[in-house]
């Protein structure tokens, strides 16, 4: 049994970052030596000092959907107001989606709702969706009356900020809650360790001989799901779609074969690589859905360094980090971060485990 309470800690609410730093690379980075437990706090730009020629930098290139929309039942201005969160397209035309709906009790099969424009009024074009059914996990299947869901997202969609960011989304979030290398749309949350990188830092690393590659894992809403059982091993992990290309698999394998290191940018990158890892640490190109749940005493095989933001207490992501470094050392580093008033969670500071 692995007790969930072993991964608990107290975080002052004011340390939860509500906005990004003034500049992408303006965050702080807590560097944790996995062997000794020694910590130091550096500016994020110091990431250059921890990578050498031939090392591989692997990141998640998913792009966050503008998937939060609002609608009125039956197109009635006084009708029930729905909050819609798109999760995953179900058909090539992207008309049908798995989605979350609030309030769910009003979202009965056959119910139709008209999308609201930026001013909160019913849209003049009649763009709407219909509820087709409910899934076993409580999510819904909905269908738009048009195949142009990209237009609907741009016209009516909001960036879905995490629940611990208590403000509404702002214009700047459309840029700052995406990584600079975001490419393949499909996530409901950003792979936040990557938010610190700028094109300049990536260019400097490339000039120094650091090779970069991408995986894709479309982060789902389950990433925010707390572990509610005391025995963490009984937690049911959410499923997320991932892609590991032959090119990135070869990059990881060749780096290790040459005695170089692989830096994973974020826990989603680790989950992708470990979903594709063989017992000897090599990875194979794959596409599928993963429910991989990494918790101690599992030891990560495919990655040598991890860049990650600070995670919620009792979360699966904190457990994953504790597969990379002893839990006691990780929590001691968190205590230091709190004492030093570092910023936590999606828009917060980061840590490098080396």
N, C-alpha and C positions, 0 to 999 in steps of 0.2 A: 504493500500500500504506500502511495505517495500522498502525504497530507497537503492539501491545497493551502492550508494556513501557513505552511513553511515559506510561502512566497508572498506573504503579506508585508506591507510596510505602511507607515503613516506619511502622507504627503500634504503639506499645507496647500489649501486650495489656491492661494494666490500664486503658486509656482506653476500652475497649469497655464501654458502660453495660450492667450486668446488671439494673438496676432503674430505673424511671422516677424523675424528680425528685420531691421531696416534694409539690410542687404542679404542676399542668399547665403553668402559665405561669412556673414557677420555673427554667426553663432559660435558657441564655445564647444570644445570637444574634450571629454574626459577620457584619457588614455589609460587603460587597465592592462597591466602585465599579467597574463593568465598564470604564469608560473609562480611569481612572487606575491601577487596581489597588490603590488605597488601601483599608485595612481598619480597622475598629474593632469592638470587642466591646461589645455592649449587652445589657441584660436583654431577654427576649423581649417584655415589655410595651411596649417602645419601638416595636413594629411600627406603633402608631397614628401615629407621627410621619412615616412614610414613605408614607402614603396620604392622599388628599384627596377632597373631595366630587366625585362623578361617576366616580371610579375604580371598577373592578370587581374583586372578590375572588372567585376561582373555585376551588372545592375538589372533592375526590372523596368522594362520600357512600356508598361501598361499606361494607358491614359484614363483619367477619371471622367466618367460620363457626366454631362450636365443633366443628371437624371432625376433631380427632385423637382416635381411639378405640383401644381395645385389645380383643383377642378371643382365644379359644382354639379351635384347630382341632377340629371335630366335637363341640364342647361337652365335650371331655375336660379335666378339671382339670389333667391332666399333659400335655396335647397341646401342639403347637407354639403359641407365642404370636405373634400378629400385631399390628403397629402399622398402623393404617389412617388415611389422611389424605384426607378428601373434597376433591375439586377442583371438580367441576361436575356439576350435576344434568342428566340426559339425557332425562327425560320429565316431563310436567306433574305427575304424582303424586309425583315426587321419590323414587321407589323405586330407580331405576337411576342410578348415578353413575360418572363417571370418578374414579379414586382412585389414590393411591400406597399400596403395600403392602410391608411389610418383615416377614420375609424373602421376597423375591419368588420365590425358587426353590421355595418350598413352596406358592405360590399358584397351583395348577394349576386349569384350568377344572373346575367341579363341586365344588370344595372349599367346605365350609361352615364357618363359625366363629361362635361365640356370644359376644356382647359382654360385657365385664367391667364390673362396677359400680365405684363409687368406692373400694371396699375391695379391688378386684382379684379378686373372686370372680365366678363365672358368674352372670349375672342370672337371677332367678327366673321372669321372664316369657317366657324363651325367645327374646328378641330376637336376631336373627342376620343375617348376610349370606352370600351365595353368590357365588363368583367365576364370572363368565360368560366372561371372555376377557381377552386382553392386547392392548394397543395397540402400534403401531409404535414409539412413543416410550418404551416401558417401563412406562407406567402401565397400570392395570387397569380393567375394567368390572365393577362389583359390583352386586348387587341385594339390598336389604333385604327381609325377610319382612313388612314393614308399610309403608304409604304415609306414616306419621307420622314422617318423618325429623326434623322440628323437635323432636318429643319425644325422639327418640333422642339428638339433639345435646345437649339440655338435661340429659338423664338420665345419659348416658355420655360426653359429649364434653368435650374439653379445648381451651383456646385454644392454637393451634399457634404457639408462640414461634419466632423465627428460630433457625437452627442456631448462631449465634455467641453466643446467650444460653444459657449452659451449665447453668443451673438448671432445675428443673421448673416448670411453671406453678403460680401461686398464685391464691387467691381474688381478689386485687386486680387481676390481669391481665384478668379478664373485663370490667372497666371501663376500666382504664388503657391497654389495648391496642386500644381503640376510640376513634375521634374522638367529640366530643360531638354531631356532626351525622350520625353513621353511621346509615344508613337501610336500604339495600337489601343484603340478605345475599347473599354470593357470593364473598368473598375468602378466600385462605389466608394473607394477610399484610396488615397495616394500611398505609394510605397515611400514613406516619409523620410527615411534615411537619405534618399536621393535628393531631397529638396535643398540640401546645402551646396550642391555642386553648381558651379558656373561654367559656361563655355570656356572661359579663360583657364580655370583650374584643369579641366579635362584636356585642353590643348597642351598645357605645360606638362601634364603627366605623360601624354602621348609623345611629346618631344623628348622626354627623359627615357623613353623606351618601354613605358608601361603599356601593355596591350589591353584593350577594352572589348567587352562583348556583352550581349544582352540576352536575358531570358524574358519571357512574358508570363506573368501570373496575374490574372484578373482578380483583384482583391474583392472579396464579397462582404456582405454585411455581418457575417459571422465573425469577422476579425474583432468586432467589439463585444462579442458575446462573452460574458464572464463565466468562469468555471464555478458552477453553483453546487457541485458535489464535493464533499470533504475528501473523498478518495479521487484524486485527479485522474487516475487511470480509468475511471468510469465515465469521464467526460466524452460526449459525442462531438467529434470535430466536424466542422463545416467542410463542404466540398468546393474547390475552386479549380477553374480551368487553367492549364499551364501549357507552355510550349518551350522546349529546349531544342534549338536547331543543331544540325550537324556541325556548323561552323563554331558555335559557342562551346559545344561539347569537346571539339578538338582543341580549342583554345585552353580550356581547363585541363584537359589531359596532357597536352604538350607542355604546359607550364610545370605541372607536377613532375613529368618525366625528365625535365631539365633541372629539377631541383629548385624551382622557383615557387612562389607562393600565390595563392588565390585569395583575393579580398572580395567578400560578398557584401554588396551594398544593400543592407536590410534583411529582415527575417524572411520576406517573401522570396528573395533570391536563394536563401538557404533552403527553404522548403522545396523550391523547384529543383535545385541541384540534388538534394538528398532523396527526392522522389525518383531521381534518375540514376542514383549511385549504385555501383556494384560493391560487393564486400571489400574489394581492394582499393576503393576510393575513386576508381575511374567512373565517368558518367557516360551515359548513352543518350543520344537524341531521342526525344519522345514528345508526344502530345497526348494529353488526357486530362482527367480530373483527379485531383489529389485530396485526400483527407488525412495526410500525414500529420501526426501529432508527436512532436519531439519533446521529450521530458527526461530528466535524469533517471537512470545513469547512462542513457544513450550518449554516445560521443559522435559528433559530426565528422564525416569522413572526407567530404569533398572540398572543404573550405579551411583556410589557414588563418585568416583574419576576418573580423566582422565589424562593420560599421553599422550602428543602429541607434535609434532614438531611445529615450527612456519610456518604459512601458507601465501599464496599469498594474496595481497590486493583484495578485492571484490570477493573472492572465496567462493564457497559453504562450504568449510571446515572451514573457519573463521566464517561463519554464524552458522555452527554446534557448534563450541566452544562457541559461544555467546548464545546458548540455555542452556549451562551448567553454565554460569556465565554472568552477565550483560555485554553488549557490551562495555560500557564505561570503566569498570574495565579491560576487556581484552585488549582494545586498549591502556590503560594506561600502562599495563604490557608490551605490545609491544614497547611502547616508551622507557621504562626503558631498555628493552633488546637492543634496538638500541643504547642508550647512553652508555651502558656497552659493546658495540661491541660484542654482542653474534652473533653466526653464525646461518644463517637462511636456511630454507627449508630442503630438503631430507637428506643431509649429515651434517646438522647443529645441533645446540643444541636443547633442549627440554624444555617443561614446564609441571609442575604438577599442576592441579587444584584440590584443596581439600576443 
